[in-house]
Amino acid sequence: MDPAAIEQRILQAMPGADVRVMSEDNVHYSARIVSADFSGRSRIERHRLVHAAIGSELGREIHALSLDLKSPEEVAD
């Protein structure tokens, strides 16, 4: 799956987020997402939001996904 397609799925679920998805082989990915949706949420809740946005490709076309998830406040610190 193309990293841009993953970015689009995340942006549809989390409008206004700053999303960067990278992959060298289109199977293993890393993503950095800064979103107000993460404010006040635990690490697990943040991961669940992203996994729900990506959908069923996670574990199929997307073999591995490393996530760096921050709220805007955490980036400003």
N, C-alpha and C positions, 0 to 999 in steps of 0.2 A: 504494500500500500504506500502510496506517495505521501511524504510528510505534509505536503500542503493540504491534502484531503483530510488528514487527521486534524490539522489546525482548523480547518473549516468546520468540522463536526464540533470541536470544542467551542469555537466562537459562536456557533448557532445556539449551543446550550448555555454559554456564558458570555453574552454580549458585553463588549467593552473590555474584555480581558486582554492582557498582553500575552500572546501565545507564540512560542518558538519551539518547533519540533525538528529534530535533526536525526538523520540516519545515514549510515554509509552503505547499508545493504538492503534497505527497505524491508527488513524483517526485525531488526533490533533498533529500538528508538530511545531517544532521550528527549524530554520535554521540560521547558521552564515556563511556568504559567504564573502570572501575577493577576489576581482578581479580587475585587471587593467581596465576591461570593465566599471567599475563604475566611473573611474576618469573623472571629469568634468561633470558628469550627476546629475540631480536632484534626489531627493528621489523617486518621482513618476516614472521617467524614469528607475531607478534601479529596482523598483518593477515590472514594465512592462517587463523588460528583463527576470526576474526570472519567472514570470507568463507565458510568452511565452515558456520558456524552459520546464516547467512542463506540460503544455498543458491542455487538457480537464478534467483531473482527479481533477483539482482544483475546488472545489465545489461539487464534487461527492465523490470519494474515499477519497479525502483530504478535510475534513470538515473545518479545521482551520489551518492556517499557519502563524506563527509569524516570521518575518524576521529581521535580523540584518545584514545590507549590508554596507560594507566598501571598500574603495579603499586601495591599499597598503600604500599610503601616510598617510591615516588617522590612520592606525594601527601603523605606525612608530612614530607618534607624541606622 
